Amino acid sequence: MKHPVTPDGRYFVVRGRLWRMANPDLNGAERSTLTKRPMSARRAVRDAKAGGDPDAEAAAHRAVDEAKRALGERGPVWWTDGAPDFNRHMAKNTPYADWYSKIKQARPGGS
């Protein structure tokens, strides 16, 4: 397990921070297509930065955001139980704190 996933499947954790998972209700083909979009947009960000083109960079950042929203990783949450969104919060400061402290202790290096 490279990055632990919360028991409810809503987030994965990187360096103690929660990051929202993609919507699990997306079908395989749709998820595959949508997953390629942010990767392509990130390459466009890199290229625009290297080329010193701020307009192209801004457009590429918008494309990344649009792709992440389509995946459900940003924007409105994809779950329907009314639970709040803790995207980008430190796990230790959320209701996942107890779970995270246990898995953190169990992982090699404790991180």
N, C-alpha and C positions, 0 to 999 in steps of 0.2 A: 504494500500500500504506500504509494509515493506521498500522497496527501490524504490525510484522514477525512472521511465524510461523516457529517453529523448523522445521528441515528435516524432522523426523519428524512434524510437525503436532500435537504435543502441547500446545504453549504459544504464546501471543502475548506480545509484550513491550511494556510501557508504562513509560516513564521508567526503563528498565533492569531492571525486575522482570518475572519470568515469571508468567503467569496461565494456568491450565489451560484448554484449549479444551473445548468440549462434545464428547461422544462422537460420532464420525463415523458410528457404526453406527446411530444413531437415524434412523428414516425421516423423510421431509420433513414429513408431517402431525404426527407425534409431536413433532418438534423445534419446529415452529411453535407448537403448543399449549404445550409446556413453556417456550418462550422468553417467552411472554406472562406466565407466572406470576411470575417475579421482578420484572418491570416493574410489575405490579399490586401486588405486595407492597411494593416500594420506595415506591410512591405511598402505601400504607397507613402505612408508617413515617413518611413526611413529614407526613401528616395527623394521625397520633397525636402526633407531636412538637409540631405546631402547636396541637393541642388539649390538650396537657399531660396526656395519658393514658398513663402508663407501662405499664399492663397491655396496652393495645392496641398500644403500641410494641413490647413484648417479643413479643407474638404475631405481629406483622408481621415482626420480625427472624427469628423461627422459620420463617415462611412463605418468606422469601427463602432461608434456608439449605436448606429442604426442596426448593425449586425448583432451586437450584443443584446439589444432590445428584442430583436426578432427571436433570438434564442431563449429569451426569458431571464437572462443574466443581469439585466438592468431594467429600469422602468417598473411598471406594475408587477406585483408578484404573481406567480403562476399557481400558487396554492389558494384554496378557497375557504379555509377554516377561520379566516380573520386574524391569524397570527401576524405579529409585526415583522418587518423586514430588518434583519441585522447585518445586511450586506456591508462589508468593509469595516465592521466593528471588531474590536479585539474580543476573542472568544471568552477571555476571563471576565469581561464586563457584560456578559449576556446570560440568558438562561442556560446556555450550553457550558457554563463555567465548570460545573462539577464533572460533566462528561469529559471535557477537554483536559482537566487536571489529571484524570485517571488515565487517559490514553497518552498524555504527555509523559507521565511517569513510566508507562509501559514501553515506550519507544526507545530505541537505542539513542543515546545522547540526550534524551529528555526533551527533544524539541518537536 
